[in-house]
Amino acid sequence: NNPTTLANAYLPTMPEDSLPEVQRAIGGAFYVCPRGHPYLVTECGKPVEEYTCSVCGSRIGGVHHTLHHDNRKARQTDETQTGHCLGQPQGRSSVPAPERSLSPAACCI
């Protein structure tokens, strides 16, 4: 009868942080530009060319396997948060979407 007891719980239908799983599947290495936009360096994961961030125009990558000084390695940890909140009903889709390999029906219950 007290919803606050679930504030620190993980619920089966809450969205998960899929970034670590994507990183393992693709390979290479993920980095972020100075403004925090992620990008991928394939093959060995070390930058050998400089480019421009497609979102903000910052310099990304590097040369000779050395990352540009103001870029950094992207986080590699799962940051799934507790206390899942569905938000306002008006902002949700009327078609339930599956989460964590659960069926749409299980997610809308």
C-alpha positions in Angstrom: 0.0 0.0 0.0 3.0 2.3 0.0 4.6 3.0 -3.4 7.7 4.6 -1.8 8.8 1.1 -0.8 9.6 0.5 -4.5 11.8 3.6 -4.9 14.9 1.5 -4.8 13.6 -1.6 -6.6 14.3 -3.0 -10.1 11.0 -3.9 -11.8 10.8 -6.5 -14.7 9.1 -4.0 -17.0 11.4 -1.0 -16.4 13.6 0.1 -19.3 17.2 -1.1 -18.9 20.4 0.7 -19.9 21.4 -1.2 -23.1 24.7 0.7 -23.8 27.0 -1.9 -22.3 25.3 -4.7 -24.3 25.6 -2.7 -27.5 29.3 -2.0 -26.8 29.9 -5.8 -26.4 28.0 -6.6 -29.6 29.6 -4.1 -31.8 33.2 -4.2 -30.6 35.7 -1.4 -31.0 35.5 1.4 -28.4 33.0 4.1 -27.6 34.2 7.6 -26.8 32.4 11.0 -26.1 33.2 14.4 -27.6 33.8 17.4 -25.3 30.1 18.0 -25.1 29.2 14.4 -24.2 28.0 13.0 -27.6 29.0 9.4 -28.1 30.8 8.0 -31.1 32.4 4.7 -32.0 35.9 3.8 -33.2 35.9 0.4 -34.8 38.6 -2.2 -35.4 41.2 -1.9 -32.6 39.2 0.8 -30.9 42.1 3.3 -31.0 41.6 6.5 -33.1 43.7 7.0 -36.2 41.7 9.9 -37.8 40.1 13.1 -36.7 36.5 14.0 -37.6 33.8 16.4 -36.6 31.0 15.4 -34.2 27.8 15.2 -36.2 25.8 16.7 -33.4 27.8 19.7 -32.2 30.8 20.1 -34.5 33.5 19.4 -31.9 36.7 17.6 -33.0 36.5 13.9 -32.3 38.9 10.9 -32.8 42.6 11.4 -32.8 45.8 10.4 -34.7 48.4 7.7 -34.2 46.2 5.8 -31.8 46.1 8.8 -29.5 42.7 10.2 -28.5 42.2 14.0 -28.9 42.9 15.7 -25.6 39.4 16.8 -24.8 37.6 13.6 -25.8 37.2 10.8 -23.3 36.3 7.1 -23.2 32.5 6.6 -22.8 31.2 4.9 -19.7 31.1 1.2 -19.8 28.9 0.5 -16.8 25.2 -0.4 -16.6 23.4 2.7 -15.3 19.9 1.2 -15.0 18.2 3.2 -12.4 15.8 2.1 -9.7 12.5 3.6 -8.9 10.9 3.1 -12.3 8.1 5.6 -13.1 5.9 5.2 -16.1 5.3 9.0 -16.3 2.0 10.6 -17.3 -0.4 8.4 -19.2 -0.8 11.0 -22.0 2.9 10.7 -22.9 2.9 7.0 -23.2 2.2 5.0 -26.4 -1.2 3.2 -26.5 0.7 0.2 -27.8 2.8 -1.5 -25.1 6.4 -2.1 -26.0 8.4 -5.2 -24.7 11.1 -4.6 -22.2 13.8 -7.0 -21.0 12.5 -9.9 -23.2 9.0 -9.7 -21.8 6.0 -9.8 -24.0 4.0 -6.7 -24.7 1.2 -8.2 -22.7 3.4 -8.7 -19.6 4.6 -5.1 -19.9 1.1 -3.5 -19.9 -0.1 -5.3 -16.8 
